[in-house]
């Protein structure tokens, strides 16, 4: 292993991280940052040689702290695979939903000489809704830009919201507070506040139309959303089978939740912690059960009991037949 090869050694990446932040660190702060930002155990011999109080070449020891001896930032150097991935970013069908025309132009220009060995036609995306945002004729670039502007400026919008046979609203006055994207549903969601009913809920972007900005600033909706999140936020912890396709499916299914995965080296299992809102609980339980025996609910007890109840109900229905 090469000590100062950015691809083959995490200590190069760690030094780059510290140098680019241009800050002073105590020895304790350096170890805390390493444990927070990088996986695996610390090699104390390497760390002692990199951060030496007597012979520091990259960080000098001064008045109790390690100070960068190099004042310049280290440039980002992409690997061949990263460059090929960047080249294909503008060919996925998603690009104009997330990126501006200017960004797409810059990506094309920066990767024009890259010979990609990837073929998007050979990549099969499984377990994704077939009629999602990437295959619809509608381009959401304009709507997403307007919603981002409304969220940034804390401004209310007016829109129509219709789904044939289910609901129809016209000139609906709402305040968008957050945008979400579900990979498995290939769908955009808008978290909004409705001042009339004084409640927060989610709307599908594909059912919204005629979106326009208003002049009303609604900072209280954003302040209230933080309180709403705190009050209604819940957590479930899953033990996930150590099988690659199961892990990938978990991340697809739970793509629009805040989540964190940790690998338990001792037990050889993944722990997936998912943050969700109480109104999403029924859908979350359905998603968990769709994974079958590949996952086990560790916490909370009420989710365990509900999953168990549904399994027993399904068993009794099956036996009745």
C-alpha contacts under 8 A as a table, 3 or more apart, distances in Angstrom:
res1	aa1	res2	aa2	distance
1	X	8	X	6.43
1	X	9	X	7.04
2	X	5	X	5.44
2	X	8	X	6.40
2	X	9	X	6.58
3	X	8	X	7.78
3	X	9	X	5.95
3	X	11	X	7.43
3	X	12	X	7.22
4	X	9	X	6.65
4	X	11	X	7.53
4	X	12	X	5.39
5	X	8	X	5.37
5	X	9	X	5.76
5	X	12	X	6.48
6	X	9	X	5.81
6	X	10	X	6.99
6	X	12	X	5.33
6	X	13	X	5.93
7	X	10	X	7.64
7	X	79	X	7.66
9	X	12	X	5.90
9	X	13	X	7.29
10	X	13	X	5.08
10	X	14	X	6.19
10	X	38	X	7.74
11	X	14	X	4.81
11	X	15	X	6.08
12	X	15	X	5.19
12	X	16	X	6.19
13	X	16	X	5.05
13	X	17	X	6.13
14	X	17	X	4.96
14	X	18	X	6.33
14	X	34	X	7.18
14	X	38	X	7.98
15	X	18	X	5.14
15	X	19	X	6.03
16	X	19	X	5.16
16	X	20	X	5.94
16	X	73	X	7.82
16	X	74	X	6.10
17	X	20	X	5.46
17	X	21	X	6.50
18	X	21	X	5.35
18	X	22	X	6.68
18	X	23	X	7.23
19	X	22	X	5.20
19	X	23	X	7.46
19	X	68	X	6.39
19	X	70	X	7.42
19	X	71	X	7.67
19	X	72	X	7.80
19	X	73	X	6.30
19	X	74	X	7.27
20	X	72	X	7.76
20	X	73	X	4.90
20	X	74	X	6.46
22	X	68	X	6.82
22	X	71	X	7.37
23	X	67	X	7.03
23	X	68	X	7.36
24	X	65	X	6.00
24	X	66	X	5.61
24	X	67	X	4.89
24	X	68	X	7.12
25	X	28	X	7.95
25	X	29	X	5.79
25	X	30	X	6.17
25	X	65	X	5.22
25	X	66	X	5.22
25	X	67	X	6.91
26	X	29	X	5.15
26	X	30	X	6.34
26	X	64	X	6.56
26	X	65	X	4.56
26	X	66	X	6.04
27	X	30	X	5.18
27	X	31	X	6.50
27	X	65	X	7.19
27	X	66	X	7.40
28	X	31	X	5.34
28	X	32	X	6.23
29	X	32	X	5.03
29	X	33	X	6.08
30	X	33	X	5.21
30	X	34	X	6.22
31	X	34	X	5.09
31	X	35	X	6.23
32	X	35	X	5.26
32	X	36	X	6.12
33	X	36	X	5.01
33	X	37	X	5.94
34	X	37	X	5.35
34	X	38	X	5.54
34	X	42	X	7.87
35	X	38	X	5.69
35	X	39	X	6.86
35	X	40	X	7.96
35	X	41	X	7.86
35	X	42	X	7.71
36	X	39	X	7.95
42	X	47	X	7.67
43	X	46	X	5.52
43	X	47	X	6.33
44	X	47	X	4.99
44	X	48	X	5.92
45	X	48	X	5.17
45	X	49	X	6.26
46	X	49	X	5.21
46	X	50	X	6.20
47	X	50	X	5.10
47	X	51	X	5.96
48	X	51	X	5.17
48	X	52	X	5.67
49	X	52	X	5.56
49	X	56	X	7.93
50	X	56	X	6.88
50	X	57	X	7.95
50	X	58	X	7.34
50	X	59	X	7.61
51	X	56	X	6.04
51	X	58	X	7.96
51	X	59	X	6.32
51	X	60	X	7.73
51	X	66	X	7.40
52	X	55	X	5.49
52	X	56	X	4.92
52	X	59	X	7.92
52	X	60	X	7.65
52	X	61	X	7.38
53	X	56	X	6.19
53	X	60	X	6.91
53	X	61	X	5.09
54	X	61	X	7.43
55	X	60	X	7.73
56	X	59	X	5.34
56	X	60	X	4.91
56	X	61	X	7.01
57	X	60	X	6.51
57	X	69	X	6.67
58	X	68	X	6.14
58	X	69	X	5.15
58	X	70	X	6.27
59	X	66	X	5.57
59	X	67	X	5.23
59	X	68	X	4.48
59	X	69	X	5.10
59	X	70	X	7.66
60	X	66	X	5.39
60	X	67	X	5.19
60	X	68	X	6.32
60	X	69	X	5.89
61	X	64	X	6.71
61	X	65	X	5.69
61	X	66	X	4.50
61	X	67	X	6.18
62	X	65	X	5.42
62	X	66	X	6.14
62	X	67	X	6.62
68	X	71	X	6.53
78	X	82	X	5.73
78	X	83	X	6.22
79	X	82	X	5.13
79	X	83	X	6.26
80	X	83	X	5.15
80	X	84	X	6.22
81	X	84	X	5.12
81	X	85	X	6.15
82	X	85	X	5.03
82	X	86	X	6.15
83	X	86	X	5.05
83	X	87	X	6.26
83	X	111	X	7.02
83	X	114	X	7.09
84	X	87	X	5.09
84	X	88	X	6.51
84	X	111	X	7.93
84	X	114	X	6.69
84	X	115	X	7.24
84	X	116	X	5.11
84	X	117	X	7.41
84	X	118	X	7.36
85	X	88	X	5.24
85	X	89	X	6.40
86	X	89	X	5.14
86	X	90	X	7.84
86	X	107	X	7.10
86	X	111	X	7.29
87	X	90	X	6.68
87	X	91	X	7.95
87	X	107	X	6.84
87	X	108	X	6.67
87	X	111	X	5.45
87	X	112	X	7.69
87	X	114	X	7.29
87	X	116	X	7.39
88	X	91	X	5.13
88	X	92	X	6.64
89	X	92	X	5.94
89	X	95	X	6.52
90	X	93	X	7.59
90	X	94	X	7.95
90	X	95	X	5.46
90	X	104	X	6.23
90	X	107	X	7.52
90	X	108	X	7.38
91	X	94	X	7.93
91	X	95	X	7.14
92	X	95	X	6.35
92	X	120	X	7.59
93	X	96	X	7.41
93	X	134	X	5.63
93	X	135	X	7.82
94	X	97	X	5.51
94	X	98	X	6.78
94	X	134	X	5.98
95	X	98	X	5.50
95	X	99	X	5.50
95	X	104	X	7.61
96	X	99	X	5.22
96	X	100	X	6.48
96	X	101	X	7.34
96	X	139	X	7.39
96	X	140	X	7.69
96	X	141	X	5.84
97	X	139	X	6.91
97	X	140	X	5.58
97	X	141	X	4.86
97	X	144	X	7.21
98	X	141	X	7.19
99	X	103	X	6.09
99	X	104	X	6.49
100	X	103	X	5.23
100	X	104	X	6.31
100	X	141	X	7.94
101	X	104	X	5.07
101	X	105	X	6.12
102	X	105	X	5.13
102	X	106	X	6.29
103	X	106	X	5.08
103	X	107	X	6.20
104	X	107	X	5.13
104	X	108	X	6.20
105	X	108	X	5.16
105	X	109	X	6.14
106	X	109	X	5.04
106	X	110	X	6.02
107	X	110	X	5.13
107	X	111	X	6.13
108	X	111	X	5.38
108	X	112	X	5.74
109	X	112	X	5.34
110	X	113	X	7.82
111	X	114	X	5.23
119	X	122	X	5.54
119	X	123	X	7.15
120	X	123	X	5.26
121	X	124	X	7.58
125	X	128	X	6.76
127	X	184	X	6.45
127	X	249	X	7.81
128	X	183	X	7.11
128	X	184	X	4.44
128	X	185	X	5.88
128	X	186	X	6.77
129	X	132	X	5.77
129	X	184	X	6.16
129	X	185	X	4.95
129	X	186	X	6.21
130	X	135	X	7.92
131	X	135	X	6.32
131	X	136	X	6.91
132	X	135	X	5.93
132	X	136	X	6.51
132	X	185	X	6.51
132	X	186	X	4.66
132	X	187	X	5.89
133	X	136	X	5.37
133	X	138	X	7.86
133	X	186	X	5.57
133	X	187	X	5.70
133	X	188	X	7.75
134	X	186	X	7.11
136	X	139	X	7.69
139	X	142	X	7.53
140	X	143	X	5.29
140	X	144	X	5.96
141	X	144	X	5.29
141	X	145	X	6.09
142	X	145	X	5.22
142	X	146	X	6.26
143	X	146	X	5.16
143	X	147	X	6.13
143	X	211	X	7.12
144	X	147	X	5.07
144	X	148	X	6.01
145	X	148	X	5.18
145	X	149	X	6.23
146	X	149	X	5.09
146	X	150	X	6.22
146	X	212	X	7.74
146	X	213	X	7.62
147	X	150	X	4.99
147	X	151	X	6.16
147	X	176	X	6.95
148	X	151	X	5.14
148	X	152	X	6.04
148	X	179	X	7.95
149	X	152	X	5.08
149	X	153	X	6.05
150	X	153	X	5.23
150	X	154	X	5.64
150	X	155	X	4.82
150	X	156	X	6.65
150	X	157	X	7.20
150	X	176	X	6.93
150	X	213	X	7.03
151	X	154	X	4.90
151	X	155	X	6.47
151	X	176	X	5.98
151	X	177	X	5.57
151	X	178	X	6.99
152	X	155	X	7.86
153	X	217	X	7.56
154	X	175	X	7.75
154	X	177	X	7.67
154	X	217	X	5.75
154	X	218	X	5.66
154	X	219	X	5.70
154	X	222	X	7.33
155	X	175	X	6.63
155	X	176	X	7.90
155	X	213	X	7.30
155	X	214	X	6.83
155	X	215	X	6.83
155	X	216	X	5.78
155	X	217	X	4.52
155	X	218	X	5.71
155	X	219	X	7.83
156	X	173	X	7.12
156	X	174	X	5.77
156	X	175	X	4.35
156	X	176	X	6.88
156	X	213	X	6.56
156	X	214	X	5.71
156	X	215	X	7.27
156	X	216	X	5.75
156	X	217	X	6.37
156	X	218	X	6.42
157	X	173	X	6.05
157	X	174	X	5.67
157	X	175	X	5.99
157	X	176	X	7.43
157	X	211	X	6.85
157	X	212	X	5.67
157	X	213	X	4.58
157	X	214	X	5.30
158	X	171	X	5.56
158	X	172	X	5.38
158	X	173	X	4.65
158	X	174	X	6.34
158	X	210	X	7.91
158	X	211	X	5.85
158	X	212	X	5.47
158	X	213	X	6.42
158	X	214	X	6.80
159	X	170	X	6.63
159	X	171	X	5.04
159	X	172	X	5.19
159	X	173	X	6.80
159	X	208	X	6.63
159	X	209	X	5.97
159	X	210	X	5.28
159	X	211	X	4.40
159	X	212	X	6.42
160	X	168	X	7.75
160	X	169	X	5.58
160	X	170	X	4.36
160	X	171	X	5.35
160	X	172	X	5.90
160	X	208	X	5.66
160	X	209	X	5.18
160	X	210	X	5.90
160	X	211	X	7.05
161	X	167	X	7.73
161	X	168	X	5.94
161	X	169	X	5.05
161	X	170	X	6.44
161	X	172	X	7.36
161	X	207	X	5.47
161	X	208	X	4.51
161	X	209	X	6.35
162	X	166	X	7.84
162	X	167	X	5.62
162	X	168	X	4.28
162	X	169	X	6.02
162	X	207	X	5.38
162	X	208	X	6.63
163	X	166	X	5.54
163	X	167	X	5.44
163	X	168	X	6.37
163	X	207	X	5.94
164	X	167	X	6.68
164	X	168	X	7.57
169	X	172	X	6.27
173	X	194	X	6.93
173	X	195	X	7.79
174	X	192	X	6.30
174	X	193	X	5.72
174	X	194	X	4.85
174	X	195	X	6.81
175	X	192	X	5.28
175	X	193	X	5.01
175	X	194	X	6.50
175	X	195	X	7.93
175	X	218	X	7.22
175	X	221	X	7.06
176	X	179	X	7.88
176	X	190	X	6.48
176	X	191	X	5.87
176	X	192	X	4.26
176	X	193	X	6.47
177	X	190	X	7.61
177	X	191	X	5.71
177	X	192	X	5.51
177	X	193	X	7.23
177	X	221	X	7.57
177	X	222	X	6.29
177	X	225	X	7.58
178	X	190	X	6.00
178	X	191	X	5.02
178	X	192	X	7.15
179	X	188	X	7.27
179	X	189	X	5.99
179	X	190	X	4.84
179	X	191	X	6.24
180	X	188	X	5.76
180	X	189	X	5.03
180	X	190	X	6.31
180	X	191	X	7.67
180	X	256	X	6.25
181	X	186	X	7.17
181	X	187	X	5.81
181	X	188	X	4.51
181	X	189	X	6.09
181	X	255	X	7.59
181	X	256	X	5.82
182	X	185	X	5.32
182	X	186	X	5.48
182	X	187	X	5.35
182	X	188	X	6.39
182	X	189	X	7.75
182	X	252	X	7.98
182	X	253	X	7.99
182	X	254	X	7.87
182	X	255	X	5.58
182	X	256	X	4.90
183	X	186	X	4.73
183	X	187	X	6.97
183	X	252	X	5.79
183	X	253	X	7.32
183	X	255	X	5.81
183	X	256	X	7.36
184	X	252	X	5.34
184	X	253	X	5.53
184	X	255	X	7.26
187	X	204	X	7.40
187	X	205	X	7.61
187	X	206	X	7.72
188	X	204	X	6.06
188	X	205	X	5.46
188	X	206	X	7.39
189	X	202	X	6.26
189	X	203	X	5.57
189	X	204	X	4.66
189	X	205	X	5.62
190	X	202	X	5.49
190	X	203	X	5.13
190	X	204	X	6.28
190	X	205	X	6.43
191	X	200	X	7.11
191	X	201	X	5.82
191	X	202	X	4.46
191	X	203	X	6.46
192	X	200	X	5.64
192	X	201	X	5.69
192	X	202	X	6.06
192	X	203	X	7.30
193	X	198	X	6.95
193	X	199	X	5.72
193	X	200	X	4.47
193	X	201	X	6.65
193	X	221	X	6.39
194	X	197	X	5.85
194	X	198	X	5.50
194	X	199	X	5.60
194	X	200	X	6.44
195	X	198	X	4.64
195	X	199	X	7.07
200	X	225	X	7.64
203	X	207	X	7.71
203	X	208	X	7.84
204	X	207	X	5.59
204	X	208	X	6.86
205	X	208	X	5.20
206	X	209	X	7.80
208	X	211	X	7.20
218	X	221	X	5.63
218	X	222	X	7.39
219	X	222	X	5.39
219	X	223	X	6.41
220	X	223	X	4.95
220	X	224	X	5.85
221	X	224	X	5.08
221	X	225	X	6.04
222	X	225	X	4.94
222	X	226	X	6.55
223	X	226	X	5.50
223	X	227	X	6.84
224	X	227	X	5.12
224	X	228	X	6.03
225	X	228	X	4.75
225	X	229	X	5.98
226	X	229	X	5.18
226	X	230	X	6.28
227	X	230	X	5.06
227	X	231	X	6.10
228	X	231	X	5.13
228	X	232	X	5.92
228	X	233	X	7.92
229	X	232	X	5.36
229	X	233	X	5.31
229	X	277	X	7.32
230	X	233	X	5.53
232	X	277	X	5.46
232	X	278	X	5.62
233	X	275	X	6.70
233	X	276	X	5.69
233	X	277	X	4.67
233	X	278	X	6.50
234	X	275	X	5.74
234	X	276	X	5.35
234	X	277	X	5.83
234	X	278	X	6.51
235	X	273	X	6.94
235	X	274	X	5.62
235	X	275	X	4.63
235	X	276	X	6.21
235	X	299	X	7.88
235	X	300	X	7.49
236	X	273	X	5.89
236	X	274	X	5.38
236	X	275	X	6.75
236	X	297	X	7.43
236	X	298	X	7.62
236	X	299	X	5.44
236	X	300	X	5.95
236	X	303	X	7.81
237	X	271	X	6.76
237	X	272	X	5.66
237	X	273	X	4.48
237	X	274	X	6.36
237	X	297	X	6.18
237	X	298	X	5.51
237	X	299	X	5.15
237	X	300	X	7.33
238	X	271	X	5.67
238	X	272	X	5.09
238	X	273	X	6.43
238	X	295	X	6.27
238	X	296	X	5.58
238	X	297	X	4.69
238	X	298	X	5.60
238	X	299	X	7.27
239	X	269	X	6.84
239	X	270	X	5.85
239	X	271	X	4.76
239	X	272	X	6.44
239	X	295	X	5.50
239	X	296	X	5.06
239	X	297	X	6.39
239	X	298	X	6.61
240	X	246	X	7.56
240	X	247	X	7.09
240	X	269	X	6.32
240	X	270	X	5.10
240	X	271	X	6.07
240	X	272	X	6.96
240	X	294	X	6.10
240	X	295	X	4.60
240	X	296	X	6.68
241	X	246	X	6.79
241	X	247	X	7.53
241	X	269	X	6.11
241	X	270	X	6.74
241	X	294	X	5.18
241	X	295	X	6.10
242	X	246	X	7.49
242	X	247	X	7.34
242	X	268	X	6.96
242	X	269	X	5.45
242	X	270	X	6.51
243	X	246	X	5.34
243	X	247	X	6.40
244	X	247	X	5.25
244	X	248	X	6.25
245	X	248	X	5.10
245	X	249	X	6.02
246	X	249	X	5.07
246	X	250	X	6.15
246	X	291	X	7.89
246	X	294	X	6.99
247	X	250	X	5.11
247	X	251	X	6.46
248	X	251	X	5.26
248	X	252	X	6.33
249	X	252	X	5.03
249	X	253	X	6.06
250	X	253	X	5.20
250	X	254	X	6.00
250	X	291	X	7.99
251	X	254	X	5.29
251	X	255	X	5.46
252	X	255	X	5.09
253	X	287	X	6.86
254	X	257	X	5.59
254	X	259	X	7.89
254	X	274	X	7.94
255	X	258	X	7.89
257	X	274	X	6.51
257	X	275	X	6.17
257	X	276	X	6.16
258	X	274	X	5.99
258	X	275	X	5.28
258	X	276	X	7.21
259	X	272	X	6.95
259	X	273	X	5.45
259	X	274	X	4.40
259	X	275	X	6.06
260	X	272	X	5.82
260	X	273	X	5.23
260	X	274	X	6.71
261	X	270	X	6.69
261	X	271	X	5.65
261	X	272	X	4.47
261	X	273	X	6.31
262	X	270	X	5.72
262	X	271	X	5.21
262	X	272	X	6.54
263	X	268	X	7.13
263	X	269	X	5.94
263	X	270	X	4.45
263	X	271	X	6.23
264	X	267	X	5.50
264	X	268	X	5.52
264	X	269	X	5.33
264	X	270	X	5.92
264	X	271	X	7.14
265	X	268	X	5.03
265	X	269	X	7.15
276	X	280	X	6.67
276	X	281	X	7.42
277	X	280	X	5.49
277	X	281	X	6.92
278	X	281	X	5.33
279	X	282	X	7.46
280	X	283	X	5.53
280	X	284	X	6.08
281	X	284	X	4.93
281	X	285	X	6.14
282	X	285	X	5.25
282	X	286	X	6.39
283	X	286	X	5.11
283	X	287	X	6.27
284	X	287	X	5.07
284	X	288	X	6.21
285	X	288	X	5.00
285	X	289	X	6.17
285	X	303	X	7.49
285	X	307	X	7.04
286	X	289	X	5.20
286	X	290	X	6.21
287	X	290	X	5.12
287	X	291	X	6.99
288	X	291	X	5.61
288	X	292	X	7.46
288	X	295	X	7.48
289	X	292	X	5.35
289	X	307	X	7.15
291	X	294	X	5.79
291	X	295	X	6.43
292	X	295	X	6.63
293	X	296	X	7.09
297	X	300	X	7.55
297	X	303	X	7.32
297	X	304	X	5.79
298	X	301	X	7.65
298	X	304	X	7.36
299	X	303	X	7.18
299	X	304	X	7.06
300	X	303	X	5.63
300	X	304	X	6.58
301	X	304	X	4.96
301	X	305	X	6.18
302	X	305	X	5.09
302	X	306	X	6.20
303	X	306	X	5.07
303	X	307	X	6.14
304	X	307	X	5.30
304	X	308	X	6.15
305	X	308	X	5.01
305	X	309	X	6.03
306	X	309	X	4.99
306	X	310	X	6.23
307	X	310	X	5.22
307	X	311	X	6.22
308	X	311	X	5.11
308	X	312	X	6.26
309	X	312	X	5.22
309	X	313	X	6.15
310	X	313	X	4.94
310	X	314	X	6.07
311	X	314	X	5.14
311	X	315	X	6.13
312	X	315	X	4.98
312	X	316	X	6.15
313	X	316	X	5.17
313	X	317	X	6.19
314	X	317	X	5.11
314	X	318	X	6.11
315	X	318	X	5.06
315	X	319	X	6.17
316	X	319	X	5.08
316	X	320	X	6.07
317	X	320	X	5.07
317	X	321	X	6.61
318	X	321	X	5.44
